[in-house]
Amino acid sequence: MAELRDRRLYRSTHKTFEEYCRERFGHSRRQSYLLMDAAVVFDNLVEICDQFDHKLPTAEGQVRPMTKLEPQEQQEVWLTAIELAGAKVPTGRIVKDVVQRIWSVPKYRKTCPKF
């Protein structure tokens, strides 16, 4: 999707990226951007998946809270969330809780917006 957007490949059939997403995938431009952000996080987690027994996210909501974090922080959050989930794939709620704990550290409050 990112390549379609960046290279404007949707223009051969649609006027806007939003129109393309709605017709082709059945979701809004916003949802498309959420999915593209989630894909970046997912790819980052794939790089270290052997560290957590290949337990990867199964839904966009599990990675959404991590999209504003640095790659190393995303990996740390995922590892912590798996621990809290009892060595299972964590829910989005567990991941969000871990991210909120990290963002409550003063250095993040000064530099990162809350989401």
ZIZITA-V56337 format. One record per residue. N is the residue number from 1. NEAR is the number of other C-alpha atoms within 12 Angstrom. Layout:
n/near
N/NEAR
N/NEAR
This chain:
n/near
1/26
2/21
3/11
4/21
5/23
6/13
7/12
8/18
9/18
10/23
11/17
12/13
13/15
14/18
15/16
16/19
17/31
18/25
19/21
20/25
21/28
22/19
23/17
24/18
25/16
26/14
27/18
28/19
29/23
30/16
31/21
32/26
33/23
34/26
35/26
36/24
37/26
38/30
39/27
40/26
41/35
42/31
43/20
44/27
45/34
46/22
47/19
48/22
49/21
50/13
51/19
52/26
53/16
54/20
55/28
56/32
57/32
58/19
59/20
60/26
61/25
62/36
63/41
64/34
65/35
66/42
67/36
68/28
69/32
70/20
71/22
72/18
73/23
74/34
75/34
76/25
77/38
78/46
79/33
80/27
81/35
82/30
83/22
84/20
85/20
86/15
87/19
88/21
89/28
90/30
91/29
92/25
93/21
94/29
95/35
96/30
97/23
98/33
99/35
100/25
101/19
102/26
103/25
104/17
105/14
106/12
107/11
108/19
109/15
110/11
111/13
112/19
113/13
114/19
115/14
